[in-house]
């Protein structure tokens, strides 16, 4: 079977809710990344066989198959197709898996896996709310409610359950959150993100921006303190989770270009990394966010590796309890985890986060001269993708 190689990886800097990229239509923001991948790879746009785009809130400006719409807004030829997929927060990580599987099968030679989410313009949970209020039903079917009696599935309650199960304290969660901001700040000041970020013009909700370029993740609290984080009110009385130890609402787009050996020759480029292993697993939909733990164990076993064989880990910081539980479960070295900060500081643009994390992982392996990287993230419904790559 053919191999799958990453030859380009790029992302926009994250934008805060109502912030510096909230004036961008998500289709056009995604197209900026598609164009950047073509430019950075030096590929003939006509060589792209497909665009697979992750997006969670597929409504309004993100409806109508945003994968195809982004192609139409980009420099790619009209005969390049596009498709949109939803595996919740892992949507664009799954897009990468589908892209890799396509080129490994030989049915395609060059595929772009990407993701986008404008959480300013399509608010989180708005999709289900609008349809429910219109009397058009709800995803919790009678059979599901019989099997899982109780309230609707909730990622927030799942995070609370993980904190309790793994005996985490509020102080541990807040200290981890502070570390995310500190690492994000250090990476920014050191220029660690410069090679991966696609500069886009600042566009505010009113359309203004003055031509300034957006190149720095807007969510990083450069002056974060433990006292400030600890002082943010928890989401429930006596609980663990607050807005300060959870991922930030974010606007952003990201993508990677994936090819096989035939694609490498056609493009005439050297690969950045090779896809070493891919796993996707389901778990308990009630606690929901714990799926990356067992999925990582499964992936390592399938790959014939141990956790210490991996040089860098990217575990999505949807909520602080998730990476902390993952560390305890795997016995991984905390110093290798989210070394440039995570979604608590940098933001979590839902469907755009999978290839966003992969972009950061690829560039971090290159910058540090490390060999293996592992990425995983929790996903709605109790699922998790795991991807292991090898720097080349």
N, C-alpha and C positions, 0 to 999 in steps of 0.2 A: 504493500500500500504506500502511496505517496505521502510525503511529509507536508505539514502546514507551517509556513513561515510568516512572521510579522515583518513587513518591510517599511512601514510608516505608522506612527501613532501620535495623535494630536488631540488637544482639548481646548476649549475656551476656559478662561479663568472664571471661577464661579461668581455669580451675581446674587446679592441679597434680595429678599422680597421687596419689590418696588424700587430696586436699586439700578446699578449702572448698565445692565443689559435687559431690564424689564421692558424697555421700549421696542425690543426686537420681536418680530413675529417668529415663533419657534421654527417654522419652515425655513425661513431665511437664515436663522442662526445655525441650524443644522447644515445648511448648504455651505456655510463658511468653512466648516470642518471638512466636508467632502472635497471642496476645492483645495484646501490645505494638504490633504492626504495625497491628492494627485500631484500637487506642486512638489511636495517633499519627497515623494517617491520617484519623481521624474517620469511617471508612467504616461503612456498614451491613454487618454481618457477612454478611448474606444476599446481598450483591453479589459475594462471592468465588466465582469459578467453579471454582477448583481450587487445591490445594496440592501443589506438587512439591518433594519433600524429598530431599536428598542424604544418604546414609549409606553408609559403606564396610563396617563390620563388622556385617552384617545377621544377627546370631545372638542367641540368648537374649533379653535385654530390648530388643534392637534388631531383632528379627525380626517377622514378622506384618505387614509393610508399615508401618513406623514412621511414614510420612507420614500414613496414614489413622489410626493410633493417636493421633498427636499432635492431629489434628483432634478426635477423640473426647474428648481430655483438655482441649480448649480451649473458648472461648466461641463458636466457630463453630457454625452450625446443623448438624444431622446430615446434611442433604442436600448439604453441601459435601464433595466427594470428596478423597482424598489418594492420592498415589503415591510410591513410593520408587525412586530411581535410583542407580546406582553407576558413576561414571567415576573411581574411585579418589579421589585427593586433590582432583580437580577436580569432584567430584560436585555440590556445590551451585552451582558456577559454571556447570556444564551445566544445572542446574535453572533458573538465571536465563535461559540461552539458550532453553531450551524454553518458559519462561513468556513471554519476549519474542516468540518466534515465534508462540505461540498468540494473543496479543493483536494482533500485526501482521497475522495472517491474518484477523482478525475473527471467528474461531470462538469466542473468549472475549474478555471486556473487562477482567477483573480477576483476576489470578493471583498467588498468593504463592509465591515461590521461597525455599526455606529449606534448612538443613542442621543436622545434629546428630551428635555423637559423644561418648560417654562412654568414654574410653580407660582409665579406672580400672576400670570395671565389665565392659567387653568388651575385654580386652587385645589389642594389635596382634598380628596373625598367628595369633590363637587359632582363628579360623574354619577356616583350612586345616589347622592342626595337629590339631584335634579330628577332622575327617573323615578325614585321612590315617591317624591312629593307629587309627581305627575300621575301617580297611580299605576305605574308601569312595572311594578314588582321590585324584587330584591334578590340578591345572589344566594341568600340563605334559604334553600328550598326546604319543603316539609321533611324530606328524607334526611337532609343534613341536620336540621334542627332536632330530629328524633335521635340521631346518632350522637350529636354534640349539644345536649340540652344546656341552656344557659344563655347568656348575652351573646351578641354578635362577636365574631372573631375580632380581636383588638390587638394591634401591635403594642400599644401603650401598656395594656394589662400584661401582655406577654413579657415585656421588659421588666415589669414589676415582679412577675413570677420568677424570672431568671435570677434577679437579684436576691430574692428570698431563698430559692433553691440552692444557690451557690454561696449563700451566707455572706453576701457582699454588704458593705456598709455604705451609707450615703457619702461619707468622707472619701472612701476609696473611689467611688464613681466621680466625685468632683475633682479629686486629684488626677485621675486619668484624663478628665476633660481639660484640665489646665495643661497637662503634658501635650495634648493634641494641639492646643493653641501655641504652646512654646515651640514645638517642632515645626508647625506650619510657619511661624514667624521666622525661625532660623533658616528654614529651607528657602523662604522668599528672599531674605536678606542676602543669602549666599548665592542666589541665582539658580537654585536647583530646579526650578520650574521653567526657566527661560526657554529651554529647548523644546518643551512639550506644549507650551501655551500658544494658541493662535490669537494674535491680537485682533480685536474687533472694536469698532467705534463705539463709544459710550452712547447709549440711547436710553433716555429716561422715559417714563410713562407719557409725558407730554410731547415726546418726540425730540426734545432738546438733547444736547450733548457737546456741542461746540467743537466737534472734530477730535476730541481727546480720545486716545486709545485705551481700551480696557485690557490690562495685562497682569493684574494682581488679584488673587482671590479675595473677594470683598468681605468675606465672613470672618477672616482671622482677626481676633482681638489682640492687637499688638500689646495692649496694656493689661491683659487678663491677670487677675489675681485669684487666689483660692478663696479669699473672703468674698469677692464679688460673685464668683460662681456659686458658692455655698449659700449666698443670700437670696438666690432666685427661688421663688415659691415652687414647691412640688405640685405635680398635677393632681395628686389626691392627698388628703390629710394623712400625715404620718407615712407617706410613701417615699420612694427613692428617686423617681424620675422627675426631672425639671427640664425646662427649655435649655438650660445651660449644660446638661450632661446628655443631651440628645443631638442628633444631626440637625443641621440647619436647613431650613427651606431654601432652595437654591434654583437659580436659572442657569442652564448650561448645556453644552453639547460636546460630544467626544466621538472618536472613532479610530479604528485601526484598519490597515490594508493587509489582507491575508492572501498568500499565494502558495502554489506548489512549485516543484522544481521546474516544470514547464513555464510557469508564470515568472519565475526568477530569470530564466533565460530570455523570455520575451521582453521583460522590463529592463533587463540589464543592470540590476541592482544587487547589492549584498543584503542579506537578511539581518535584522536586529536580534531576532529571537526565533526559537522553534517551539511550537506547541508540543509539550512533552506528554501531557495527560489532561483529560477532561472527564469530569464527573458531574452528575446532577442527581440529587436525592430528595425524597420527601420525608416529612416528619410530622410530629404532633401539631395540628393547626391551631390549637388553643394556646399553648406556650409559644408556638409559632417561630420565634426567632432563634431557637436553639439548634435548628437543623444544620448550620455550618459545622458543628462539633463532630457529629457522627459522619457527616459527609467528608470531612477532612480525613478522618480515620480510614474511611472506605477508599478515598482517593489514594492515600499513601500506600495502602495495602495493594491496590490494583497496580500502582506504579512501581512497586517493589522498593519503596523508599522509606526512610525514617524522617521524622520531623527535623532532626538536626542536619539532614542532608540539604535542607532548604536554607538559602542564605537570607532571603527577605520575604516577609509576609505582608500582604495587604488584606486586612479583614475589615469590612465596611463597618464604620462606627455609626450604625443606625441609632443605637443607644449604647452608652458606656458599658452596661452589663454584658453585652454580646462579646466584644473582644476580650474582656476580662475572663469570662467563663471559658472562651475558646483557649486562652492561654493556660488556664488551669487544667482543662481537659486534655490538651495535647502535650503539655509540658514544654511548650515552645519558649525560646529565649525572648523575653520582652524587648530586649534591645534591637531585635530584628523586625519588630512589628510596627507597621505604619511609621516608618522612620522619618517621613516628611510631614507628619500630621495626617489626620483623617477627616471624616465627614463632620465631626463635631466642630472643627475649625474651618474646614474648606468648603463644606456644604455637600448636600446629597440631592442632586437633581434627578431623583428616582430613575426613570428609564435611561438616563444618560450616565449613571454611575458605574455601570459595569465596565465599559470601555474607558471611562475616566480613570478608574483604579488601574486598569491594565496599562494605560498610557504612562501613568506615574511609575508603575512597577518596571516596565521596560526601560524607561529612562534612568531610574534609580540603579538598576542592575548595570547598565552601561556606565554610568558615572562612577560607581563604586567598584567596577571590575569584578562583580560577583557572578556566579553561574546560574543558580536556580532560584526561581521566585514562585510563590504560591499566592493565589487570590481566591477569596471566598466571600460570600455575603448572604445574609439572611433575606428571605423573601416572603411576601404575603402568602398565606395558606399553608405555611410550614414547609418551605422548600429551601434548597441551597445549591448553588453551583460552586464547583471547585475547578480551578485551572492551574496547572503547573507548567511553567515555561522554562526554557533554557536559553540563556544569553549566548549569542554567537558572535 
